[in-house]
Amino acid sequence: MFAMKLTLILLGALLYLVGTGCWFIWLGPDLLSTGTTETLLGTAVGTCVWLIISCGFIVHIINTARPTAGSGR
């Protein structure tokens, strides 16, 4: 069971890092260099989505490490 959880966490971290790299190295700057209103709005929305995913990933890691921390007991 430990190996399965570790594999899923490592796979999630790898996908997160690949997505972050693609967004900040390839897609984000390309959209910003175009300069139209639609692409700037798309860049802002994409960055907001990235922030939401980042916060969710951090919360997931914290809940996995300390599953009883949120119960208040």
Backbone hydrogen bonds, N-H to C=O, Kabsch-Sander energy under -0.5 kcal/mol:
donor,donor_aa,acceptor,acceptor_aa,energy
5,K,1,M,-2.1
6,L,2,F,-2.6
7,T,3,A,-2.4
8,L,4,M,-2.3
9,I,5,K,-2.5
10,L,6,L,-2.6
11,L,7,T,-2.4
12,G,8,L,-2.4
13,A,9,I,-2.5
14,L,10,L,-2.4
15,L,11,L,-2.5
16,Y,12,G,-2.3
17,L,13,A,-2.6
18,V,14,L,-2.5
19,G,15,L,-2.5
20,T,16,Y,-2.6
21,G,17,L,-2.5
22,C,18,V,-2.6
23,W,19,G,-2.3
24,F,20,T,-2.7
25,I,21,G,-2.1
26,W,21,G,-0.6
26,W,22,C,-1.5
27,L,22,C,-2.7
28,G,23,W,-3.2
30,D,26,W,-1.2
31,L,27,L,-2.4
32,L,28,G,-2.4
33,S,29,P,-2.1
34,T,30,D,-1.0
35,G,31,L,-1.2
40,L,36,T,-2.1
41,L,37,T,-2.3
42,G,38,E,-2.3
43,T,39,T,-2.2
44,A,40,L,-2.1
45,V,41,L,-2.6
46,G,42,G,-2.5
47,T,43,T,-2.2
48,C,44,A,-2.1
49,V,45,V,-2.5
50,W,46,G,-2.2
51,L,47,T,-2.2
52,I,48,C,-2.3
53,I,49,V,-2.5
54,S,50,W,-2.4
55,C,51,L,-2.5
56,G,52,I,-2.4
57,F,53,I,-2.4
58,I,54,S,-2.2
59,V,55,C,-2.4
60,H,56,G,-2.3
61,I,57,F,-2.2
62,I,58,I,-2.3
63,N,59,V,-2.7
64,T,60,H,-2.1
65,A,61,I,-2.2
66,R,62,I,-2.5
69,A,66,R,-1.5
71,S,68,T,-0.9
